[in-house]
């Protein structure tokens, strides 16, 4: 029987979980930590996440951070992901709240909602990073293309994911290369939030470690 609580994880309207998808989710997935070799196209843009009613609405900075990610392996196998979140005001390790995230893997969807309160939904991905990639969901789409330039440099970034009042540590290590990123988004909130534009960003390759959410 599906865990109906998974449908209650808060996010923007594009992350509403349809009943037919909920019924297809696995009952359980491997617990964190997850160690994920990955490559990604990351960008940032001015604009505040639509967080009306969220516990984080008074702590947001007017910066959106978004990424297309290919997880080359994971405890539930390879999968692709797109997410967009807002930076939060806090001392110490930077924190990001993610109200929009989509994947092409049912086990990843279940794990995101069950382990980290991430409002993952199902989407179809076409294209290959960093070239033009299109992601399509139920009533929304995002098209992203990156143009890398300059040298690759080593990088290590500690982050916190802030979801549902809980924090989870993330560590990202690898290499980054600067990129210009073009974005075209459509959807109930994505149109006004991510919209169409050119942004600064980077192409990354390395390993992501996602730790358990803190109680």
Buried (B, 14 or more C-beta within 10 A) or exposed (E): EBBEEBBEBBBBBBBBBEEEBBEEBEEEBEEBBBEBBBBBBBBBBEBBBBBEEBEBBEBBBEBBBBBBBBBBEBBBEBBBBBBBBBBBEEEEEEBBBBBBBBBBBBBBBBBBBBBBBBBBBBBEBEBEBBEBBBBBBBEBBBBBBBBBEEEBEEBEBEBBBBBBEEBBBBBBBBBBBBBBBBBBBBBBBBBEBBEEBEBEBBBBBBEBBBBBBEE
